[in-house]
């Protein structure tokens, strides 16, 4: 299953206002995410009803929790 590439105006506006290194990081990890989905589709790996690579949502949740812990640690 092919993942379409689309432009989201909200994300583009947000990227315009953030530092360049952070925008680049978000872009690279978005490409990494889409690459994971593309490879899983190519090899037929699917454990979810959506047909995606298993645990993509859990990876996102873990990343958000890691960022939250780092921010709380730095805010102390």
C-alpha positions in Angstrom: 0.0 0.0 0.0 1.5 3.3 -1.1 1.6 6.2 1.4 0.7 9.5 -0.3 2.8 12.6 0.2 0.7 15.6 1.0 1.2 19.1 2.3 -0.4 20.1 5.6 -0.7 23.9 5.9 -0.6 23.7 9.7 2.6 21.8 9.8 4.2 24.1 7.1 3.3 27.1 9.2 4.7 25.5 12.3 7.9 24.6 10.6 8.3 28.1 9.3 8.3 29.5 12.9 10.6 26.9 14.5 14.4 26.8 14.4 15.9 25.2 11.2 17.6 22.3 13.0 14.4 21.3 14.7 12.5 21.5 11.4 15.1 19.4 9.7 14.9 16.8 12.5 11.1 16.6 12.1 11.5 16.2 8.4 14.1 13.5 8.7 12.1 11.5 11.2 9.0 11.9 9.1 10.9 10.4 6.2 12.2 7.6 8.5 8.6 6.9 9.6 7.4 6.7 6.0 10.4 4.5 5.1 9.4 2.1 7.9 5.9 1.9 6.6 7.0 1.4 3.0 9.4 -1.4 3.9 6.8 -3.1 6.0 4.4 -2.9 3.2 7.0 -4.3 0.8 7.8 -7.3 2.9 4.2 -7.9 3.9 4.7 -7.3 7.6 1.4 -6.4 9.2 0.0 -7.1 12.6 -2.6 -4.4 12.6 -5.9 -4.1 10.8 -4.7 -0.9 9.0 -1.9 -2.9 7.3 0.9 -0.8 8.9 4.1 -1.9 10.6 3.2 -3.0 14.1 3.9 -0.6 17.0 4.2 2.6 15.0 1.8 4.4 17.4 3.6 3.0 20.4 6.9 4.3 19.0 5.4 7.8 18.7 4.0 7.6 22.3 7.4 6.5 23.6 9.1 9.4 21.8 6.6 11.9 23.3 7.1 10.5 26.7 10.9 10.7 26.3 10.6 14.4 25.3 8.3 15.1 28.2 10.8 13.5 30.7 13.7 15.4 29.2 11.7 18.7 29.4 10.7 18.0 33.0 14.3 17.2 33.9 15.6 20.4 32.3 12.8 22.5 34.0 13.8 21.4 37.5 
